[in-house]
Amino acid sequence: MSAASQPRWVVSRSLCRFKHFSLPAVPNAQRRAVLRNLLLAWAPFDDGGYCVVSRGDTAFAWAWDRSRAAAALAEANSTTTVVLVPEALVNSPAAAGSVRLVQALEGVDGQVWREGALQASHWWRVPPEAAEWTRWLRTTAGDEPQDRDPLVPAVQPLAWQQPWAEGVGIDDLLGSVSRLERVALGAAVVGLVALSSAQLRQGWAAYAERRDLAAERDRLAAQATPVVLARDRALVLAADASLLSTQLSAPTPLEVMQHLAERLPAAGVVLKELELNGTRLRISLDVAPTLARTTLVRDLQAGGWFAQVNEVRDVSGRGWIGLEMQVQGLRPPATTPTVALPDNASVPQSPANAFPNSFSNLPPAGLPRP
C-alpha cells in the first residue's frame, strides 16, 4: 500500500514542536542529508516522528512523540497503518509576509509567513496578551515590533483542506546518493570479511604469544617478590641506622648548655637563644654593657670544645649579641680541677729525701730495702 492510499490522521498542534531551518549552500544531492542531520541535532523527543517541508534554501518541520501518537491510535482502535500529518499542514496557508493567529484543535497557533514559507510558529492554550504577543514577534519570530501591528490579531477559524504541501519523514531524506553509499559500504564490509581470515590467524597468534609473555612475567614477579621485600626492609633499616648514627655523632643540647654555663661569666650574661644544628652552634646573649665581647669569645674558646667563635649580626633589633661556633667532638675535653688557695697560704715542702729522685738514692744491691 502506498503512502498516498493510506488513511491520514491529523496530529494536533498542541502535540507538535515546530522548527525552521536555513539550509547552507550545498549541492542538491547533499542537501537532503544535511537537512536530516539538522533534524537529528534538533530532536525534541527521544522517539520522534517528523514531517518536513522544503522551500528553496529553507525548510520547516514539525515533530511529535511517536509513543504518544501510538497510544492515541490504540485508543481509537486503529489497526491499519496510517500517515500522520501535522495540523498546520491541513490549515489553509497564509499570504506571504503575513502574521496570523489560527484556531487549532486545542488552543491557538501563532504563525509568521515569509515568501510562501512558514517562518515561525508558536502554540498557546489561550490567545496571548498583547505584551506576550509582541515579545514573541521580537524574539522567536525575529520581527521588529514597529514592523507589525502590536495588537493581537483576531483568531481565524478552522479551515481544513487537503495538505497544501507534501511533507516527508526523516527516513525519506536518505537520497539516492546515501543509498549508494550504504551499498558501497556493505560491499566493502563483505570484502573485509573475506580478507580478514589471515589477519584473524595472525591476531590469534599474537594474542597467544602475549598471553605466554604475561604468564612468564607473573612467574618472575612471584620469584622476585621476596627479594624486593628484603631489599625494602634493608633500606628501611639502613635509614634508621643512619639516623641513629647522626644522633650519636652529634653533641646533645643539654651538655652544650651545661658547658656554656661553665664557660660564661656568672654575672652580666643571660642566654636568650640556642640553636644547635649538628656540630654548628648559634647562641644569643643579653650582655651587660660593662662586659667586653672579646672576653666572652676568649672564655668560650678556652674550654677547648668551642672553636671558630664568631660574632654575627643581630637582625631582631633586640640588642643581643649573637655568636656562632663549631662544636668539636661529642664531649667537652676533660680538665683537671684547680684549687684556689688563700693568698697567705704556703705549699708545704717535702724533704729532699722524702722520695727517691735518682738511682743514687737506692740502697746497694743485696741489702734489704726499708
Secondary structure as GFF3:
##gff-version 3
##sequence-region A 1 370
A	DSSP	beta_strand	8	11	.	.	.	ID=ss1
A	DSSP	three_ten_helix	13	15	.	.	.	ID=ss2
A	DSSP	beta_strand	17	22	.	.	.	ID=ss3
A	DSSP	alpha_helix	28	42	.	.	.	ID=ss4
A	DSSP	beta_strand	48	55	.	.	.	ID=ss5
A	DSSP	beta_strand	58	65	.	.	.	ID=ss6
A	DSSP	alpha_helix	66	75	.	.	.	ID=ss7
A	DSSP	beta_strand	83	86	.	.	.	ID=ss8
A	DSSP	alpha_helix	87	90	.	.	.	ID=ss9
A	DSSP	beta_strand	99	103	.	.	.	ID=ss10
A	DSSP	beta_strand	108	114	.	.	.	ID=ss11
A	DSSP	beta_strand	117	124	.	.	.	ID=ss12
A	DSSP	alpha_helix	130	139	.	.	.	ID=ss13
A	DSSP	three_ten_helix	145	147	.	.	.	ID=ss14
A	DSSP	beta_strand	155	156	.	.	.	ID=ss15
A	DSSP	three_ten_helix	171	173	.	.	.	ID=ss16
A	DSSP	alpha_helix	176	248	.	.	.	ID=ss17
A	DSSP	alpha_helix	253	263	.	.	.	ID=ss18
A	DSSP	beta_strand	269	277	.	.	.	ID=ss19
A	DSSP	beta_strand	280	287	.	.	.	ID=ss20
A	DSSP	alpha_helix	293	302	.	.	.	ID=ss21
A	DSSP	beta_strand	306	312	.	.	.	ID=ss22
A	DSSP	beta_strand	321	327	.	.	.	ID=ss23
A	DSSP	three_ten_helix	359	361	.	.	.	ID=ss24
###
